[in-house]
């Protein structure tokens, strides 16, 4: 399996069907059935797959062209773009 194929397989796992009944631990509901912990894990997988640099100025955040994002923010941003096209 080539590097691109491994990357594509990892990306496909990000958007597998979520476990029914899972809720966010946050005080607001994003409509995502995945737990915040699982969203963060998938955001970290995205950062690794896309080889994003960790921010040296802001620990726990990744550098992007639109500023820095947490792993949770990466997941939610990518999900919104895929689902809503914006």
C-alpha positions as a printed NumPy array, in Angstrom:
array([[  0.   ,   0.   ,   0.   ],
       [  1.439,   3.368,  -1.013],
       [  1.699,   6.359,   1.309],
       [ -1.209,   8.059,  -0.455],
       [ -3.376,   4.959,  -0.07 ],
       [ -2.564,   4.73 ,   3.664],
       [ -3.417,   8.43 ,   4.062],
       [ -6.705,   7.978,   2.201],
       [ -7.606,   4.979,   4.362],
       [ -6.944,   7.016,   7.518],
       [ -9.082,   9.871,   6.212],
       [-11.94 ,   7.465,   5.419],
       [-11.89 ,   6.259,   9.052],
       [-12.461,   9.805,  10.259],
       [-15.975,   9.915,   8.886],
       [-17.208,   6.396,   9.65 ],
       [-20.693,   6.23 ,  11.171],
       [-20.699,   7.516,  14.733],
       [-21.893,   5.524,  17.695],
       [-25.608,   6.263,  18.257],
       [-26.42 ,   8.064,  21.481],
       [-22.974,   9.63 ,  21.98 ],
       [-23.222,  13.205,  23.227],
       [-20.85 ,  16.119,  23.573],
       [-19.545,  16.865,  27.037],
       [-19.635,  20.589,  26.242],
       [-22.538,  22.776,  27.342],
       [-23.794,  23.122,  23.748],
       [-24.711,  20.619,  21.083],
       [-23.046,  20.797,  17.66 ],
       [-25.353,  18.167,  16.224],
       [-22.422,  15.747,  15.934],
       [-23.181,  12.366,  17.522],
       [-19.487,  11.839,  18.348],
       [-18.169,  12.669,  21.796],
       [-15.876,  15.678,  22.135],
       [-13.056,  13.267,  23.006],
       [-13.596,  11.33 ,  19.743],
       [-13.804,  14.552,  17.736],
       [-10.475,  15.63 ,  19.268],
       [ -8.899,  12.255,  18.437],
       [-10.018,  12.571,  14.834],
       [ -8.732,  16.144,  14.71 ],
       [ -5.327,  14.903,  15.861],
       [ -5.453,  12.242,  13.156],
       [ -6.23 ,  14.963,  10.612],
       [ -3.283,  17.056,  11.844],
       [ -0.957,  14.041,  11.6  ],
       [ -2.261,  13.027,   8.176],
       [ -1.93 ,  16.564,   6.803],
       [  1.431,  16.992,   8.563],
       [  0.392,  20.255,  10.213],
       [  3.02 ,  21.995,  12.343],
       [  2.347,  22.395,  16.056],
       [  2.257,  26.03 ,  17.126],
       [  5.275,  26.976,  19.224],
       [  3.577,  30.133,  20.506],
       [  0.307,  28.397,  21.449],
       [  0.719,  24.889,  22.917],
       [ -1.974,  22.411,  21.893],
       [ -2.713,  24.197,  18.613],
       [ -1.78 ,  23.532,  14.989],
       [ -0.696,  26.12 ,  12.407],
       [ -2.965,  26.539,   9.395],
       [ -3.286,  29.131,   6.634],
       [ -6.225,  30.643,   8.533],
       [ -4.525,  30.852,  11.959],
       [ -4.069,  28.228,  14.638],
       [ -6.607,  25.553,  15.513],
       [ -6.941,  22.945,  18.247],
       [ -7.445,  19.324,  17.203],
       [-11.136,  19.731,  18.06 ],
       [-11.316,  22.887,  15.938],
       [ -9.644,  21.118,  13.011],
       [-12.165,  18.296,  13.107],
       [-15.152,  20.646,  13.325],
       [-13.833,  22.919,  10.554],
       [-13.167,  20.037,   8.154],
       [-16.533,  18.444,   8.958],
       [-18.349,  21.752,   8.281],
       [-16.539,  22.226,   4.975],
       [-17.371,  18.687,   3.855],
       [-21.003,  18.817,   4.947],
       [-21.869,  22.419,   4.053],
       [-19.308,  23.265,   1.399],
       [-18.222,  26.44 ,   3.197]])
